Amino acid sequence: MKMISGKKMMVWGLLFAFLPTGKAQEAQPALQLTLDKAIEIALSESPSVNVANLEIQKKKYAKKSAQSALYPQIDAIGQYQRTLQKQVMYMDGAFDIAGMLTPVMESALTPVIAGAEQTFQQDVPGYTSGDLVKNIEANTPKPTPDDGGSSDSGGGITVGRDNNWTAGFNLSWPLVVPTLWKSLQISSLDVELSVEKARASKIDMVNAIRKSFYGVLLAQDSYQVLKQSYDNAVLNYNDIKNKYNQGLVAEFDLIRADVRVKNVKPNVIQAQNALNLASLSLKALMGVDMDQSITISGSLKDYEEGLFAEIVSIDTSLVNNSALRQFDLQNEQLQKTLELYKAQYLPTIAVSGSYLYMSMNNDFKFGDYKWNPYSFVTLNVSIPIFNGFKKQSDIRQTKVSLEQMKWQREDVVRNLKLAINSNVNNMTNYVEQVMSTKDAVAQAQKGYEISQKLYDTGMGTLLDLNDAQLALTQTSLAFNQAIYNYLASKADLDKTLGIEPDFIVKN
């Protein structure tokens, strides 16, 4: 008994261990989707769209960075210089102070010395004339390096001190720089090009979502058609089985009815798989978790009424085509680049200046330093003269590129017009298919109902009933396919024309 009790406890423990919790048992609500809702979610979650939006921000920052060159640049500077060997200056006699003062001193001292000589001869016994001058020359010190001269310097004067300190501010401001102005215009076009590329990413995403959404509707409607065909086959089989049991129909009819059910069932399973795959594809494009269940609102028949009005109101203008807009912006950038190369022939004017404090000392007693201000302003004018024909080559190369873009644009426009005409023609054909298949569906439905009544009364055969059911299924599928083909062609046409949903334009 104890062992049995222990086993029961183990079983219950395993059951509780593997039972999901209350939160896990709660089913995640299905996401109700319309076309606009699907597009909105996709645009908010799409990596390519988000990357394109970030590219716009990056280009805007790059433009601001280029604009900063228009403002003055101010730098605080500090410099310390240690003199290892002082500089020597030579005056070459023109500024020889000793040579300049010698005649003056001689003219002033000659009478004094002469008077002293005369007095010493009279009053000093044994004094010899000229001893005073000799004694003065003998006791006059020679110039030393500290006095401004040195025997090694060859009569030069050493200048400067051991420690040199400089601190202050530098200013530079471009006033007239034509090439910089053209570069800023190119940066502005870079921002516009990034915006247009982001718009192109949104248009591509909208096109992919629309076609995927329509694909889910097609798979959903096709599944409903095949499911209805299967249900009719099962219903006929049960009816024939009852009649067979009553002896009203032959066994052959029962076998054919059974075969019919078994033949239709794989198509239903295949349609269900196609619907699941289409839903997964849509969720992948939207960036939604694959485990998230979705419910698609509406059906392809909801779009039937607007087909004719859309055909009439189609505007085939290429004004909003994103590829052509990008091409034109790139062409404009190339034009600005040509102007930039031509602007290199123009002079540039800039202002620079400095306000500095300088101190020169032989020690590190900072409190005793004397700081002397020093400032200047400079106007720089640069006129280009020759640079090895580089500017001429750049200009000619850019002109050739512009000529290439002219021919490329014609080819782009030609291909776009071809795509537009192809889509419009396809849409017109699909509208006619929708009209014809719609009538065929109505006739096939009526034919199936008649065949059903004829078979019930014994006036028709099971073969006629099966043929009527097959015709109804085929025409219904063709009707849905025609609407889908029209909607897919319309989505491609809107992509070519650069048409965006209204809520995207408003944002």
Residue, then its C-alpha position, 0 to 999 in steps of 0.5 A: m500500500k505504501m508503494i502504491s501511495g508513493k507512486k501516486m504521489m510521484v505521478w501527481g507530482l509529475l503532472f503538477a510539474f508539467l502543467p502550465t502556469g496560469k499565465a501560460q494558459e492564458a491565450q494571447p489575444a489575436l491581433q485584428l488586422t486591416l490593411d492600414k493597420a498592417i502597414e502602420i505596424a510594418l513601418s514602425e517595426s521595419p529595420s530598413v525603414n528605421v535605418a533609412n530614418l537614422e540615415i536622415q539624422k546622420k546627414k543632418y548632423a553632417k550638414k551642421s558639421a559642415q556649417s560650423a566652418l562658417y563660424p569663427q574658431i577660437d582656441a585657447i593656447g598655452q606653451y612653455q619653451r626651455t632654451l637650451q642654447k641662447q641665440v646670438m645677435y650681431m650688430d655689424g657696427a651699425f648699432d655698435i654702441a661702443g664704437m658710437l660712444t668712443p668719439v664722444m668719450e674721447s672728445a669729452l675726456t681728452p681735456v680732463i686727462a690732459g689737465a690731470e697729466q699736467t697737474f701730476q707732472q707739477d705736483v707728483p715727483g717722478y710722474t712720467s707723462g702718459d702713465l695716467v692713460k696707461n693705468i686707465e686702459a689697464n684697469t678697464p674690464k674686457p666685455t664678458p658674455d653676461d655684458g653682451g659679448s663673448s670671445d666665442s661669439g665673435g662680437g655677437i650679443t646673446v639674447g633670450r632667457d632660459n624659460n619662455w611662457t606663452a598663454g592666450f587665444n587664437l582666432s580664425w574666421p573664413l569670410v569669403v570661401p566660395t568652395l565652402w558655400k558650394s559644399l554646404q549646398i551639396s550637404s543640403l542635397d545630401v539631406e534631401l536625398s536621404v529623405e527621399k531614400a527613406r520615402a522609397s524604403k517606406i514605399d517598398m515596404v508598403n508595396a510588400i505589405r499590400k501584396s502579402f496582405y492580399g495574398v493572405l486574403l486570397a489564401q483565406d478565400s481560396y480555403q473557404v471555397l475549397k472548404q465549401s466544396y468539401d462540405n458539399a461533397v460530404l453532404n452529398y456523400n451522406d445523402i447518397k449513403n442514406k439513399y443507398n441504405q434505402g435501396l434508392v441508388a446504386e453502389f456505384d454512386l456511393i463509391r463515386a461520392d466517397v472518392r469525391v470526398k477523398n479527392v477534395k480533402p487534400n486540396v483543403i489541407q493544401a489550402q490550409n497550409a497555404l493560408n498558414l504560410a501566407s500569414l507567417s509571411l505577413k507577420a515576418l514582413m510586419g516584424v510581429d512575433m511568429d507565435q502571435s495569432i492574427t485575424i485578417s478583416g474582410s475578403l477580396k470581394d470587399y475590393e470589387e466595387g472600387l476596381f472600376a473607379e480606380i481604373v478611371s482615376i489613374d494618374t500616370s504622372l512620374v512626379n512622385n516616382s522615388a527612383l526618378r526623384q533620387f536621380d534628379l537629386q543626384n544630378e543636382q548634386l553633380q551640378k553643384t559639384l561642377e560649380l564647386y570646381k569652378a569656385q576654386y578659381l575664386p579668391t578666398i578671404a579669411v581673418s586670423g588673430s591672436y591675443l597672447y601673454m608672454s613671460m621670459n625668466n631664468d627661474f621658476k618663481f612664478g609669483d615674480y613673473k612679469w607678463n607682457p601682452y602681445s596681440f595681432v590681427t591678420l587679413n589673409v587673401s589667397i588667389p589661386i593661380f596654378n595647380g597643375f591643371k587639376k581644376q580643369s580636369d575635374i571640371r571636364q570630368t564632371k561635365v562628362s558625368l552630367e552628360q552621362m546622367k542625361w542619357q541615363r535619365e532618358d532610359v530610366v523614364r522610358n523603363l518607368k513608362l513601360a512599367i506603368n503601361s504594363n501595369v495599367n494594361n494588366m489592371t484593365n484585363y483583370v477587371e474584365q476577368v473579374m466581370s466575366t468570372k463574377d457572372a460565371v460564378a453566378q451561373a455555376q452556382k445556379g447550375y449546381e443548385i439545378s444539378q442538385k435538384l435534378y439528382d434528388t428527383g432522379m432526373g440527373t446523374l451524380l456525374d452531372l452533380n460533380d461536374a457542376q460542383l467542380a465548375l463552381t469551385q473553379t470559377s470561384l477560385a478564378f474570381n478570387q484570383a482575378i481580384y488578387n491579380y488586379l490588386a497586386s498590379k495596382a500595388d506595383l503601379d502605386k509603387t512605380l508612381g510613388i504613391e503613399p497611403d494617406f496616413i503616411v503622407k500626413n505623418 
